[in-house]
Amino acid sequence: MAAHAELVCIPEDRLAAELPHADALLVWEFGTEALPGAWPEHGGPRWVHTASAGVDRLMFPALRDSDAILTNSRGVFEQPIAEYVAGQIIALAKDFAGTYDRQRDHVWRHRVTQRVWGTRAVALGGGPIGRAVVRTLRALGIETDLVGRTRREGDPEVGTVHAFDELDGLLARADWVVCAAPLTEQTQDLFDAATFARMKRGARFVNVGRGPMVVEKDLLAALEEGQLGGAALDVFREEPLPADNPLWDAPNLLVSPHMSADTDTWLDDLAEVFADNFTRWRAGRPLRNVVDKELGYVPVADAPQAAAEEGSR
């Protein structure tokens, strides 16, 4: 890549000075909050690529309304996140946390746990992550429904994709509710007291989407009151989660530090996705993972085209 472009690593305090001269921008530190204030009024990158799946931090007006193409790193995170979800579901069903507690206290106490085979789940998020969750949970014998933005019948991968307005009916019968959707105006604060109340009593909740999709005080109340039988959160409204946040001590809650997608190969995988798109960009070919800046994510309709291109390589 260095043979075809001048590569400059820009710290946050130099972004405003350097961006007007950049043709392309790789947002490697995808949690940065510096980009909105540094985006140039005129000129600037024609292509922005983020080393993340979510793009909510990049949906500021200047970039959203610009002609810059925005791409993400779809393809890197789906299966690791799906494995994380499956692991947390098994951990909750088998009470691994309770086993660790008793081991630490040197207490031998037999108890029964739950079988996941034959239970029901609903996954919110019709994109690649939600689809990977469905595939993985179905392999465990969990009957899993997928909810996207609109209803689609005969999907070659998952069968029926339920519309967003069908979510409430699915929540009432699900043993497991998995949030794997992007943060949008529609999903902001979606999981509040009313939504938790519509869930089957004792259901468990897993969030690998975005923290602001959950009203945390309502989640805490649902756990304390037993409306939720347990939960696993990998994302939070404030990260790192402050040490005095009551979620740390919530009953039957598993907390992880936004690590569900991070495996031992993820950095190499991220670099490979960017390098492939860079080659396409130089050659004037269509880029992969182009984000619809109005929707805030890569439309699922892009998946068959990408798959076809993969088959021809």
Backbone bond lengths (Angstrom), bond angles and torsions (degrees), N, CA, C in turn:
res aa  C-N    CA-C-N  psi(-1)  N-CA   C-N-CA  omega(-1)  CA-C   N-CA-C  phi
1 M - - - 1.454 - - 1.528 111.14 -
2 A 1.333 116.30 -37.07 1.460 120.46 -177.85 1.524 111.96 -63.34
3 A 1.340 117.08 -21.68 1.460 120.11 179.26 1.523 112.11 -75.34
4 H 1.316 117.10 -14.86 1.462 120.75 -174.32 1.518 113.71 -116.39
5 A 1.318 117.88 -4.94 1.466 120.25 -178.11 1.516 109.79 -156.97
6 E 1.310 115.65 153.73 1.461 120.81 171.94 1.523 107.77 -85.14
7 L 1.316 115.90 117.25 1.458 121.52 -177.58 1.518 109.33 -96.90
8 V 1.322 116.45 124.78 1.464 121.84 -178.25 1.522 108.64 -127.32
9 C 1.321 116.20 124.01 1.465 121.22 174.86 1.528 107.89 -89.25
10 I 1.324 116.28 117.61 1.462 120.97 -171.67 1.527 109.87 -109.28
11 P 1.330 118.52 118.56 1.464 120.09 172.01 1.523 110.20 -71.84
12 E 1.314 116.63 162.51 1.460 120.80 -174.77 1.520 112.73 -58.03
13 D 1.336 117.50 -36.28 1.463 119.05 -175.43 1.527 113.01 -74.72
14 R 1.350 117.79 -5.36 1.472 120.84 177.75 1.522 112.38 -113.54
15 L 1.313 117.02 2.95 1.459 119.89 -176.57 1.524 112.21 -58.07
16 A 1.323 117.00 -48.43 1.466 120.67 -175.57 1.518 111.60 -60.54
17 A 1.324 117.13 -34.67 1.464 120.74 -178.73 1.524 112.26 -77.29
18 E 1.331 117.59 -32.49 1.462 121.03 -172.89 1.529 114.11 -93.58
19 L 1.325 117.66 -30.18 1.462 119.47 -173.37 1.526 114.42 -59.55
20 P 1.344 120.01 -37.01 1.467 118.29 179.88 1.522 113.59 -60.40
21 H 1.329 117.41 -19.60 1.465 121.16 -176.84 1.524 112.52 -101.05
22 A 1.320 117.54 -1.53 1.463 120.86 -175.37 1.525 110.97 -90.28
23 D 1.327 115.98 137.46 1.459 121.07 173.27 1.526 111.32 -85.85
24 A 1.323 115.67 -33.39 1.461 121.06 -179.94 1.519 108.69 -140.76
25 L 1.329 115.37 152.24 1.463 120.81 -179.10 1.519 109.26 -132.96
26 L 1.328 115.73 124.53 1.456 121.87 171.15 1.521 107.87 -99.91
27 V 1.322 116.85 115.48 1.466 121.53 178.35 1.528 107.03 -90.28
28 W 1.329 115.26 90.25 1.464 120.42 -178.09 1.526 110.31 -78.24
29 E 1.337 116.10 -43.88 1.468 120.39 175.34 1.527 107.43 -84.17
30 F 1.334 115.24 80.77 1.464 118.84 -169.70 1.519 113.49 -72.80
31 G 1.319 117.79 -6.74 1.454 119.82 175.70 1.516 113.59 -89.79
32 T 1.329 117.16 1.98 1.464 120.54 -176.52 1.528 111.86 -63.45
33 E 1.320 114.90 145.30 1.465 121.24 175.37 1.527 110.71 -108.32
34 A 1.338 116.97 8.34 1.464 120.76 -172.21 1.525 113.54 -85.16
35 L 1.314 117.31 -20.09 1.463 119.41 -170.79 1.529 114.19 -65.12
36 P 1.332 120.35 -43.04 1.477 118.46 -178.79 1.521 113.43 -56.24
37 G 1.323 117.67 -41.54 1.459 120.15 -178.95 1.509 114.04 -75.82
38 A 1.342 116.72 -15.54 1.460 120.41 -177.28 1.525 112.99 -101.93
39 W 1.318 117.76 -9.00 1.466 120.11 -175.83 1.527 109.57 -65.93
40 P 1.349 117.86 129.92 1.471 120.52 -175.02 1.525 112.81 -71.88
41 E 1.327 115.34 148.71 1.464 120.03 176.80 1.517 111.49 -69.52
42 H 1.329 116.23 -30.77 1.465 120.96 -179.47 1.522 108.60 -134.01
43 G 1.330 115.89 143.47 1.452 119.70 179.39 1.514 110.84 74.00
44 G 1.309 115.45 -151.01 1.453 120.16 179.65 1.518 112.30 101.22
45 P 1.324 117.13 179.75 1.463 121.82 -175.24 1.524 112.92 -59.54
46 R 1.319 114.60 140.57 1.463 120.20 174.84 1.525 111.63 -88.83
47 W 1.338 114.75 -15.13 1.463 119.97 179.59 1.522 108.42 -142.64
48 V 1.333 115.98 130.71 1.466 122.28 176.92 1.521 107.95 -122.45
49 H 1.324 115.84 125.69 1.465 121.15 177.49 1.519 109.03 -119.67
50 T 1.329 116.81 132.77 1.458 120.81 178.93 1.523 110.89 -110.58
51 A 1.321 115.56 138.97 1.467 121.91 179.30 1.524 109.56 -83.06
52 S 1.314 116.15 49.92 1.463 122.54 -179.46 1.517 107.95 -153.37
53 A 1.331 115.37 167.28 1.462 119.80 173.30 1.520 110.23 -88.69
54 G 1.329 116.85 -44.92 1.458 121.07 178.39 1.514 111.87 -74.60
55 V 1.332 116.07 144.32 1.467 120.72 -178.64 1.523 111.65 -125.31
56 D 1.337 117.64 15.00 1.463 119.64 -174.49 1.524 112.38 -60.36
57 R 1.338 117.57 -32.57 1.468 119.53 179.90 1.532 112.09 -72.21
58 L 1.322 116.95 -13.74 1.464 121.01 -179.71 1.527 112.41 -101.05
59 M 1.299 117.16 2.55 1.462 120.31 -177.70 1.525 112.28 -88.57
60 F 1.334 116.16 40.73 1.462 119.12 174.86 1.530 108.41 -83.46
61 P 1.331 118.11 152.95 1.468 120.89 -169.03 1.523 114.86 -55.29
62 A 1.330 117.98 -42.09 1.465 119.24 -174.61 1.521 111.86 -62.56
63 L 1.324 117.61 -41.08 1.460 120.19 178.27 1.522 110.81 -76.86
64 R 1.313 116.52 -42.57 1.463 119.52 -178.69 1.522 111.60 -60.10
65 D 1.325 116.96 -37.39 1.463 120.75 -176.39 1.523 113.27 -90.27
66 S 1.321 117.10 -3.16 1.463 120.50 -178.55 1.524 110.35 -82.10
67 D 1.336 115.31 174.58 1.463 120.65 176.84 1.522 112.16 -86.82
68 A 1.319 117.54 0.30 1.463 120.81 -177.98 1.526 110.63 -64.05
69 I 1.318 115.71 135.17 1.460 121.41 173.38 1.525 107.93 -79.45
70 L 1.318 116.74 134.34 1.462 121.96 178.99 1.523 109.02 -114.53
71 T 1.329 116.29 126.88 1.462 121.12 176.22 1.521 109.55 -125.48
72 N 1.334 115.16 155.64 1.464 119.19 178.26 1.525 110.33 -122.48
73 S 1.315 116.12 -173.81 1.472 121.32 -174.11 1.519 111.81 -104.72
74 R 1.303 116.02 39.07 1.457 120.29 175.31 1.523 109.90 -56.30
75 G 1.325 115.96 138.97 1.456 121.04 -178.64 1.511 112.85 110.04
76 V 1.334 116.70 -18.27 1.463 121.05 -178.52 1.523 111.18 -92.40
77 F 1.314 117.10 -37.17 1.462 120.70 -164.57 1.529 115.28 -102.03
78 E 1.329 117.86 -16.10 1.457 120.16 -167.46 1.530 113.30 -58.69
79 Q 1.341 116.60 -56.32 1.458 118.30 -175.01 1.525 112.99 -68.71
80 P 1.347 119.45 -41.94 1.471 117.65 175.03 1.527 113.23 -56.96
81 I 1.336 117.11 -41.40 1.464 119.29 179.56 1.523 110.47 -66.95
82 A 1.328 116.92 -40.46 1.464 119.74 178.26 1.523 110.99 -62.09
83 E 1.327 117.07 -38.89 1.464 120.43 177.30 1.523 110.74 -65.95
84 Y 1.332 116.52 -38.48 1.464 120.39 176.59 1.527 110.15 -60.64
85 V 1.333 116.50 -46.59 1.467 120.43 179.99 1.525 110.28 -59.28
86 A 1.334 116.23 -47.34 1.462 119.69 179.58 1.525 111.03 -61.22
87 G 1.334 115.93 -41.06 1.459 119.66 179.09 1.514 112.60 -63.02
88 Q 1.329 116.75 -41.69 1.463 119.81 179.78 1.526 111.43 -69.05
89 I 1.320 116.96 -36.82 1.461 119.57 176.84 1.526 110.32 -62.83
90 I 1.321 116.72 -45.25 1.463 119.75 178.18 1.527 110.37 -64.80
91 A 1.340 116.80 -40.67 1.469 120.16 179.47 1.521 111.38 -61.27
92 L 1.335 116.78 -40.53 1.463 120.18 178.48 1.526 111.12 -70.08
93 A 1.326 116.70 -42.91 1.462 120.03 -178.24 1.524 111.74 -66.18
94 K 1.319 116.69 -37.75 1.468 121.52 -176.46 1.525 112.84 -95.11
95 D 1.323 117.17 2.05 1.467 122.42 178.07 1.526 111.78 53.13
96 F 1.326 116.25 49.44 1.458 119.81 177.68 1.526 111.50 -60.38
97 A 1.334 116.46 -36.88 1.465 119.07 179.88 1.524 110.64 -60.63
98 G 1.334 116.64 -42.03 1.456 120.00 177.50 1.514 112.28 -64.76
99 T 1.323 116.91 -36.52 1.462 120.61 177.28 1.522 110.81 -64.02
100 Y 1.337 116.72 -43.78 1.463 120.07 178.83 1.528 110.77 -62.90
101 D 1.341 116.23 -40.50 1.466 119.72 179.25 1.526 110.91 -61.01
102 R 1.323 117.07 -44.51 1.462 120.24 -178.38 1.525 111.56 -70.27
103 Q 1.324 116.61 -34.41 1.466 119.08 175.71 1.524 110.41 -63.73
104 R 1.327 116.06 -43.51 1.466 120.16 179.19 1.523 111.28 -60.40
105 D 1.345 116.04 -36.82 1.461 120.87 -178.11 1.528 112.89 -90.05
106 H 1.366 116.46 3.21 1.467 121.50 179.84 1.535 111.08 58.95
107 V 1.334 115.39 43.43 1.464 121.27 -178.81 1.527 109.30 -113.82
108 W 1.326 116.36 124.12 1.466 122.10 175.83 1.523 107.81 -97.46
109 R 1.345 116.24 108.20 1.460 119.63 -177.67 1.523 109.25 -138.54
110 H 1.306 115.82 110.46 1.457 120.28 179.20 1.523 109.91 -72.21
111 R 1.324 116.62 144.29 1.452 121.25 175.84 1.519 108.49 -157.71
112 V 1.305 116.79 164.29 1.459 121.35 178.40 1.521 108.90 -99.30
113 T 1.327 115.82 152.86 1.462 121.37 178.69 1.525 108.71 -128.03
114 Q 1.318 115.98 -176.00 1.462 121.21 -173.69 1.518 111.02 -98.96
115 R 1.325 116.25 144.87 1.459 122.34 171.50 1.526 108.66 -89.65
116 V 1.346 117.86 131.72 1.465 119.95 -179.97 1.522 111.76 -84.34
117 W 1.308 117.82 -28.66 1.457 121.29 178.92 1.525 109.32 -58.20
118 G 1.323 116.31 127.42 1.452 120.61 179.19 1.515 114.81 91.52
119 T 1.334 117.36 -3.88 1.462 119.48 175.71 1.527 109.35 -83.86
120 R 1.332 116.40 176.03 1.464 121.62 -176.71 1.519 109.94 -120.93
121 A 1.318 114.97 144.49 1.463 120.89 177.82 1.516 109.73 -136.81
122 V 1.330 115.26 155.03 1.458 121.44 169.92 1.519 107.19 -128.38
123 A 1.323 116.09 131.58 1.461 122.28 178.50 1.518 108.52 -112.23
124 L 1.326 116.35 123.59 1.458 121.63 177.96 1.515 108.91 -95.09
125 G 1.336 115.84 122.96 1.460 121.08 -179.31 1.510 109.73 128.77
126 G 1.333 117.19 99.74 1.453 121.24 -173.62 1.507 115.04 -83.53
127 G 1.332 117.99 6.94 1.453 121.61 179.24 1.515 112.69 -83.31
128 P 1.340 116.81 -168.68 1.466 120.73 -175.67 1.522 114.27 -59.64
129 I 1.344 118.38 -35.81 1.464 119.42 -179.53 1.524 110.16 -67.61
130 G 1.325 116.94 -47.64 1.457 119.69 178.08 1.517 112.23 -59.73
131 R 1.314 116.69 -38.44 1.461 120.68 179.45 1.525 111.30 -66.79
132 A 1.330 116.55 -40.02 1.465 119.76 177.20 1.523 110.68 -64.54
133 V 1.334 116.28 -37.56 1.468 120.31 176.26 1.526 110.08 -61.12
134 V 1.321 117.17 -45.34 1.466 120.82 -179.81 1.524 110.43 -60.30
135 R 1.332 117.43 -48.78 1.466 120.55 -179.44 1.528 111.06 -58.13
136 T 1.321 116.06 -44.74 1.460 120.43 -174.60 1.522 111.50 -70.20
137 L 1.326 117.31 -42.00 1.462 119.67 -179.71 1.527 111.31 -70.15
138 R 1.317 116.72 -36.83 1.464 118.63 177.21 1.522 110.90 -63.34
139 A 1.333 117.28 -33.55 1.465 120.42 177.13 1.523 111.77 -64.46
140 L 1.337 116.74 -23.23 1.465 121.70 176.68 1.527 112.20 -88.97
141 G 1.334 116.42 4.07 1.453 119.85 -179.99 1.510 114.02 83.47
142 I 1.333 116.86 14.93 1.461 121.39 178.13 1.530 108.18 -92.26
143 E 1.311 117.14 121.33 1.466 121.35 178.35 1.525 108.13 -72.03
144 T 1.333 116.50 112.21 1.462 120.49 -167.77 1.519 111.36 -121.97
145 D 1.332 115.78 127.31 1.463 122.79 174.87 1.522 109.28 -100.31
146 L 1.321 115.75 145.49 1.463 122.07 178.26 1.520 109.52 -111.33
147 V 1.328 116.15 132.29 1.462 121.99 178.15 1.520 109.04 -114.32
148 G 1.327 116.72 124.28 1.454 122.63 175.91 1.521 110.35 -117.85
149 R 1.311 115.69 -158.89 1.464 119.65 -179.04 1.527 111.15 -77.19
150 T 1.332 116.27 -41.75 1.462 121.44 -179.31 1.527 109.31 -129.55
151 R 1.317 115.79 159.87 1.462 120.65 -178.67 1.528 110.34 -80.23
152 R 1.316 116.12 137.30 1.462 121.57 176.65 1.524 108.40 -137.90
153 E 1.304 115.70 127.50 1.464 121.38 177.26 1.523 109.44 -96.89
154 G 1.305 116.58 151.85 1.454 121.25 173.89 1.510 114.34 67.32
155 D 1.318 117.32 29.30 1.458 119.48 176.37 1.526 108.50 -63.36
156 P 1.345 118.61 128.29 1.469 120.00 -174.14 1.522 114.02 -64.31
157 E 1.315 116.85 -17.85 1.466 119.63 -176.40 1.522 112.52 -99.35
158 V 1.329 117.42 -42.65 1.471 119.41 -173.21 1.523 113.71 -122.49
159 G 1.322 118.20 -1.58 1.460 120.12 -177.70 1.509 111.04 86.53
160 T 1.320 117.44 -105.80 1.462 122.06 179.50 1.517 110.24 -98.34
161 V 1.331 115.94 129.75 1.462 121.71 169.05 1.521 106.15 -102.40
162 H 1.324 116.66 119.34 1.460 120.97 -177.97 1.525 110.70 -80.23
163 A 1.322 115.88 149.53 1.462 121.11 178.07 1.525 110.07 -76.01
164 F 1.324 114.67 157.83 1.463 120.33 -178.93 1.522 111.47 -56.91
165 D 1.327 117.16 -36.54 1.467 119.14 -177.55 1.529 112.87 -74.89
166 E 1.326 117.84 -1.10 1.461 121.76 173.73 1.523 112.22 -93.65
167 L 1.330 116.94 -3.41 1.462 120.67 -173.11 1.522 112.43 -58.59
168 D 1.330 117.49 -45.29 1.465 120.08 -174.96 1.526 111.82 -57.03
169 G 1.324 116.86 -43.53 1.458 119.81 -179.90 1.514 112.86 -65.07
170 L 1.320 116.63 -34.69 1.461 120.74 179.36 1.525 111.62 -73.90
171 L 1.338 116.67 -33.58 1.463 120.16 -179.93 1.522 111.35 -60.73
172 A 1.320 116.60 -36.02 1.462 120.94 -172.97 1.522 112.82 -65.85
173 R 1.331 117.66 -19.34 1.466 119.37 -176.83 1.526 113.11 -118.23
174 A 1.328 117.74 4.81 1.462 120.99 -175.76 1.524 111.53 -90.52
175 D 1.326 115.71 136.36 1.465 121.27 172.30 1.524 110.99 -82.14
176 W 1.333 115.78 -26.61 1.461 122.38 -178.26 1.522 108.87 -132.03
177 V 1.307 117.15 133.04 1.464 122.36 176.96 1.519 107.41 -121.96
178 V 1.326 116.26 120.83 1.460 122.08 -176.67 1.519 109.16 -115.60
179 C 1.315 116.57 123.93 1.460 121.82 175.68 1.518 108.64 -98.40
180 A 1.334 116.51 113.48 1.461 122.08 178.73 1.523 109.98 -132.87
181 A 1.318 116.05 30.88 1.461 122.05 -175.62 1.524 110.95 -96.52
182 P 1.326 117.62 158.69 1.469 120.36 173.62 1.519 110.89 -74.31
183 L 1.315 116.01 158.81 1.461 121.25 176.62 1.523 108.93 -81.84
184 T 1.326 116.17 117.35 1.461 123.01 177.26 1.526 107.90 -135.46
185 E 1.321 116.43 177.10 1.466 119.35 176.01 1.527 110.75 -59.44
186 Q 1.317 117.01 -32.60 1.461 121.32 -177.93 1.526 111.97 -73.24
187 T 1.338 117.15 -31.60 1.464 119.73 -175.18 1.526 113.60 -100.32
188 Q 1.333 118.28 -9.06 1.468 120.84 176.53 1.533 109.61 -57.45
189 D 1.331 117.04 127.50 1.474 122.95 177.86 1.526 112.57 58.35
190 L 1.311 117.68 25.30 1.466 120.84 -177.55 1.526 111.97 -62.97
191 F 1.329 115.91 -43.03 1.461 119.68 -176.42 1.521 108.81 -90.79
192 D 1.332 113.97 88.10 1.462 121.86 -179.75 1.528 108.92 -117.97
193 A 1.323 116.57 -170.67 1.465 120.45 -176.81 1.521 111.78 -57.33
194 A 1.334 116.67 -40.36 1.463 120.02 -178.41 1.526 111.25 -65.13
195 T 1.335 116.76 -41.76 1.467 120.14 179.72 1.517 110.92 -67.26
196 F 1.331 117.30 -44.23 1.463 119.18 178.41 1.530 110.89 -62.18
197 A 1.326 117.46 -34.82 1.467 120.79 179.01 1.523 111.77 -66.99
198 R 1.334 117.09 -27.72 1.463 120.26 179.42 1.524 112.26 -79.07
199 M 1.311 117.32 -13.35 1.456 120.29 178.79 1.525 110.61 -74.43
200 K 1.304 114.75 155.51 1.455 121.93 172.44 1.528 109.28 -58.34
201 R 1.320 117.66 131.81 1.461 119.86 -178.00 1.531 109.89 -61.07
202 G 1.322 115.56 130.75 1.458 121.12 -178.93 1.513 113.94 90.44
203 A 1.341 117.58 -1.50 1.464 120.25 177.61 1.520 110.06 -63.70
204 R 1.318 115.45 158.34 1.462 121.37 177.49 1.529 110.15 -112.01
205 F 1.328 115.97 149.05 1.465 122.78 -171.89 1.525 109.48 -125.18
206 V 1.334 116.59 133.69 1.463 122.45 177.72 1.523 108.31 -126.20
207 N 1.333 117.33 127.75 1.467 120.71 178.89 1.518 110.67 -117.74
208 V 1.338 115.44 114.51 1.461 122.24 172.04 1.523 109.44 -121.00
209 G 1.343 116.63 16.02 1.459 121.39 -179.97 1.510 110.90 -85.95
210 R 1.326 115.66 -98.92 1.459 121.98 177.38 1.525 108.49 -141.23
211 G 1.327 116.11 146.14 1.453 121.32 -177.97 1.514 114.45 -57.64
212 P 1.349 119.28 -44.19 1.465 119.98 -177.33 1.526 114.87 -66.30
213 M 1.319 117.93 -2.78 1.454 119.70 175.33 1.524 111.57 -78.14
214 V 1.338 116.66 -12.74 1.464 121.80 -176.62 1.524 109.71 -116.63
215 V 1.321 116.72 131.51 1.465 121.62 170.37 1.528 105.90 -83.82
216 E 1.330 116.21 103.04 1.459 120.34 -166.63 1.523 113.01 -64.72
217 K 1.325 117.77 -34.85 1.475 118.78 179.12 1.524 110.60 -66.89
218 D 1.318 117.11 -31.95 1.463 120.53 177.77 1.527 110.78 -72.72
219 L 1.332 116.38 -37.25 1.463 120.00 175.30 1.522 110.18 -62.62
220 L 1.322 115.86 -45.58 1.462 120.64 179.41 1.529 110.85 -58.46
221 A 1.331 116.24 -44.75 1.467 120.31 179.51 1.525 111.20 -63.51
222 A 1.330 117.29 -40.45 1.464 120.80 -179.76 1.522 111.22 -64.68
223 L 1.332 117.19 -36.17 1.463 120.83 176.74 1.526 110.88 -69.36
224 E 1.313 116.11 -44.64 1.464 120.01 -177.47 1.524 112.02 -66.64
225 E 1.334 116.41 -32.80 1.464 120.35 -178.51 1.527 112.69 -87.03
226 G 1.331 117.65 -8.23 1.451 121.00 -179.93 1.511 115.01 85.27
227 Q 1.349 117.84 1.87 1.463 119.17 174.99 1.522 109.67 -62.01
228 L 1.324 116.75 -40.61 1.456 121.80 169.83 1.520 108.69 -98.39
229 G 1.327 116.18 133.05 1.454 120.14 177.97 1.504 113.52 -82.62
230 G 1.315 117.04 -11.17 1.457 121.86 179.58 1.510 109.84 169.70
231 A 1.313 116.35 168.83 1.466 121.00 179.72 1.519 109.44 -158.26
232 A 1.317 115.01 158.60 1.461 122.62 173.37 1.519 107.02 -135.99
233 L 1.319 116.68 124.10 1.459 122.13 -178.31 1.520 109.73 -119.62
234 D 1.332 115.58 128.92 1.460 120.87 174.42 1.518 111.44 -109.72
235 V 1.332 116.97 -9.02 1.468 122.18 -178.13 1.524 108.84 -134.71
236 F 1.344 115.33 149.64 1.459 120.57 -173.19 1.525 109.71 -142.46
237 R 1.317 115.82 161.40 1.463 120.49 179.24 1.522 110.41 -64.47
238 E 1.323 117.11 -36.92 1.461 122.02 177.08 1.522 108.40 -122.47
239 E 1.323 116.12 123.24 1.459 121.40 178.93 1.529 109.80 -128.10
240 P 1.347 116.47 134.97 1.461 128.69 -3.52 1.531 111.90 -61.14
241 L 1.312 115.87 152.78 1.460 120.88 178.17 1.525 109.00 -67.62
242 P 1.346 118.10 121.19 1.469 120.05 -178.05 1.528 112.05 -57.53
243 A 1.318 115.42 145.87 1.465 120.60 -176.80 1.518 112.49 -61.49
244 D 1.337 117.49 -25.73 1.465 120.00 -178.68 1.529 112.92 -94.62
245 N 1.342 117.58 8.11 1.459 119.87 178.18 1.528 109.36 -69.55
246 P 1.330 118.62 130.20 1.471 120.53 -176.95 1.519 114.31 -64.03
247 L 1.327 118.23 -14.55 1.461 119.54 178.75 1.525 112.04 -61.93
248 W 1.327 117.44 -29.63 1.465 120.32 179.41 1.525 111.19 -56.15
249 D 1.311 117.32 -34.28 1.465 121.93 -174.47 1.522 112.79 -107.93
250 A 1.318 117.25 12.79 1.462 120.10 -178.79 1.529 110.34 -68.19
251 P 1.323 118.19 143.77 1.466 120.39 -179.99 1.526 111.78 -68.53
252 N 1.320 115.21 136.52 1.469 122.18 174.46 1.527 112.85 58.37
253 L 1.321 116.37 34.56 1.466 120.87 177.39 1.522 109.79 -116.50
254 L 1.334 115.92 128.96 1.456 122.71 175.18 1.523 108.01 -102.52
255 V 1.326 116.64 123.28 1.465 123.18 -177.66 1.521 108.90 -109.66
256 S 1.333 116.67 130.54 1.466 120.79 172.72 1.525 108.76 -132.54
257 P 1.340 117.79 150.79 1.469 122.09 -169.91 1.530 114.23 -88.26
258 H 1.340 117.11 63.22 1.468 122.39 176.37 1.531 110.64 50.66
259 M 1.327 115.17 56.60 1.459 121.13 -173.50 1.525 112.98 -126.70
260 S 1.324 117.84 7.05 1.460 119.98 -172.02 1.523 113.02 -61.51
261 A 1.328 117.64 -27.65 1.465 120.59 -176.77 1.519 113.36 -97.15
262 D 1.315 117.07 -7.75 1.465 120.40 -168.31 1.523 110.77 -92.14
263 T 1.324 115.49 105.63 1.457 121.67 179.16 1.520 109.47 -112.85
264 D 1.325 116.25 -179.15 1.461 120.08 -176.25 1.526 113.18 -72.35
265 T 1.340 118.40 -7.24 1.471 120.55 179.76 1.521 112.92 -117.32
266 W 1.334 117.93 4.32 1.464 118.90 -167.86 1.521 112.91 -66.44
267 L 1.332 119.50 -34.08 1.464 120.13 -179.04 1.522 111.02 -66.30
268 D 1.335 116.64 -43.33 1.462 119.77 176.64 1.526 110.72 -63.89
269 D 1.318 116.61 -39.86 1.465 120.19 179.93 1.529 111.26 -63.83
270 L 1.342 116.60 -41.40 1.464 120.52 178.18 1.524 110.90 -61.86
271 A 1.335 116.22 -44.30 1.464 120.31 -179.84 1.523 110.88 -63.22
272 E 1.320 116.91 -37.46 1.460 120.58 -179.45 1.527 111.42 -66.01
273 V 1.334 116.83 -40.94 1.467 120.40 178.59 1.526 110.48 -62.05
274 F 1.342 116.33 -44.59 1.458 119.30 179.92 1.524 111.08 -66.13
275 A 1.333 117.26 -42.75 1.464 120.63 -178.62 1.528 111.02 -61.84
276 D 1.324 116.87 -39.34 1.459 120.31 178.49 1.532 110.65 -63.55
277 N 1.326 116.72 -44.09 1.462 119.25 179.19 1.525 111.54 -68.75
278 F 1.327 117.16 -33.40 1.464 119.61 177.33 1.528 110.39 -62.51
279 T 1.326 116.75 -42.32 1.464 120.71 177.49 1.524 110.56 -60.98
280 R 1.310 116.67 -41.95 1.460 121.12 178.35 1.535 110.95 -65.27
281 W 1.312 115.77 -42.00 1.466 120.88 -177.92 1.526 110.62 -62.50
282 R 1.318 117.43 -44.41 1.467 121.15 179.10 1.526 111.36 -63.12
283 A 1.338 115.70 -35.55 1.460 120.27 -176.89 1.526 112.72 -85.75
284 G 1.327 117.30 -2.86 1.455 120.31 -178.61 1.512 113.90 73.53
285 R 1.333 116.76 22.18 1.464 121.25 179.22 1.528 110.06 -92.11
286 P 1.331 117.65 159.10 1.473 119.95 178.60 1.524 111.32 -59.60
287 L 1.311 116.07 138.36 1.458 121.11 179.09 1.525 110.32 -83.53
288 R 1.300 115.64 153.45 1.460 121.76 173.89 1.531 109.88 -85.22
289 N 1.308 115.49 154.40 1.466 122.38 171.85 1.525 112.76 60.17
290 V 1.324 117.14 42.01 1.462 120.52 178.09 1.530 109.20 -75.34
291 V 1.320 115.23 123.94 1.462 121.72 -178.03 1.525 110.05 -81.14
292 D 1.315 116.51 132.51 1.461 121.13 168.69 1.524 106.25 -77.00
293 K 1.310 117.19 109.92 1.465 120.15 -172.60 1.526 112.44 -72.27
294 E 1.307 118.09 -14.71 1.459 119.96 173.37 1.530 110.78 -79.20
295 L 1.339 115.91 -39.57 1.459 120.24 -179.73 1.524 111.77 -80.66
296 G 1.338 116.38 -35.49 1.457 120.53 -178.33 1.515 113.87 91.77
297 Y 1.332 117.22 17.94 1.464 120.76 177.73 1.524 108.85 -162.48
298 V 1.343 115.63 173.16 1.459 121.16 177.05 1.523 108.20 -82.64
299 P 1.324 119.35 119.53 1.464 120.13 -179.33 1.522 111.21 -59.86
300 V 1.324 115.43 143.86 1.462 120.14 -179.51 1.518 110.82 -62.87
301 A 1.327 117.34 -27.82 1.465 120.76 -179.88 1.508 111.85 -58.73
302 D 1.348 117.46 -18.58 1.453 121.25 178.97 1.521 111.41 -74.54
303 A 1.343 117.80 -19.54 1.455 121.27 -173.19 1.525 113.66 -63.64
304 P 1.367 120.08 -46.60 1.455 118.61 -179.87 1.517 113.04 -60.06
305 Q 1.336 117.63 -38.23 1.453 120.57 179.04 1.518 110.58 -63.74
306 A 1.336 116.54 -43.90 1.454 119.92 179.59 1.517 110.46 -63.36
307 A 1.342 116.02 -40.61 1.454 119.42 -179.61 1.520 110.89 -64.37
308 A 1.349 116.29 -39.23 1.455 119.81 178.95 1.519 111.06 -63.87
309 E 1.340 115.99 -40.82 1.455 119.71 179.05 1.520 110.68 -66.10
310 E 1.351 117.10 -37.23 1.455 119.89 178.08 1.523 109.65 -59.92
311 G 1.362 115.80 -41.06 1.448 119.19 -176.79 1.512 113.32 -67.22
312 S 1.324 117.50 -20.89 1.460 120.31 -177.32 1.512 112.73 -94.50
313 R 1.310 117.71 -0.24 1.460 120.03 -175.00 1.519 110.16 -88.25
